Amino acid sequence: MRLNKLITTYLSLILIASSLAQAKEIKLLTSIKPIQLIAAAIQEGISTPEVLLPVGASAHHYSLRPDDIQKIQNADLFYWIGPDMEIFLTKTVATRNNNATAIQKLPNIKLRHFSENEKDHDEHDHEHQAGQIDPHLWLSPENANIIATRMAEDLSKLDPENKEHYQHNLQVFQTELNATDRAIRDELDKVTLVPFFVSHETYDYFEAAYGVKHAGVFSLNSSVQPGVKQVAEMQERLKSMGNSCIFYEPPIKPKLIDTLTNNLPVKSYELDAMGAEVPMTSKGYPALLNELAKQLLQCKK
């Protein structure tokens, strides 16, 4: 009898070990870090998502390397913003069938378009054309919730044994996101910001969510530097605004900022939509929103 019990226990352990050995870890890949931060919340306690573009790389100008293509091919799930931001991915993604998700095409995702009335946008920057889809959709908390919900659904289909875990993680994410959203809204409602300019038309989703609006766009990071006349026009614009701010995208402060703000009551700060300095954890996406709000609040009156 005792021998039979030992044999049964031994066989059970073998079956459990075999099952664990056969369990496949879901490889989730995202094109950019902000989407990776959302995925990290949903995969918390199970796996860690990977990201394609390194920190500091531009999604508008990136070129795939052979190892990037291999990562995409090996991913069980791949989330990218879509062709309006990452045209370089279109051909490779075409071979991924249902494993690749263009977030801008998700049902219920809220899309904005670049303004046709952005009168303060430099004419020398043609990266974003009026009327085109604004692809910086991850800066909307509402969109982040839609993305997280889709990820939980996809992961649950591929890994049904952990479905409850993914759904629990989704609920935790939604709770933290809602709390962060309310806190930012309350904080920004308490203050008045001085007029502020941005160096790239990136932040409209965040601004729309929290009722703020930039005064204009100075394309300081453009590969085509503005001429003397354009610089003079920017300076006149800043001078007419009085106390104001210019936000630039990290990691490098454009040299032109010092020229523009010389002898003017204008301050300059980073405004990071990509979360370059945000830790890659399950709480990373709310931290990204908090950091953006904190950076904006440097320009309160």
Buried (B, 14 or more C-beta within 10 A) or exposed (E): EEEEEEEEEEEEEEEEEEEEEEEEEBBBBBBBBBBBBBBBBBBBEBBBBBBBBEEEBEBEEBEBEEEBBEBBEEBBBBBBBBBBBBEBBEEBBEEBEEBBBBBBEBEEBEBBEBBEEBEBBBEEBEBBEEEEBBBBBBBBBBBBBBBBBBBBBBBBEBBEEBBEBBBBBBEBBBEBBEEBBEBBBEBBEEEEBBBBBBBBBBBBBBBBBBEBEBBBBBBBBBEEEBEEEBBEBBBEBBEEBEEBBBBBBBEEBBEBBEEBBEEBEBBBBBBBBBBBEBEBEBBBBBBBBBBBBEBBBBBEE
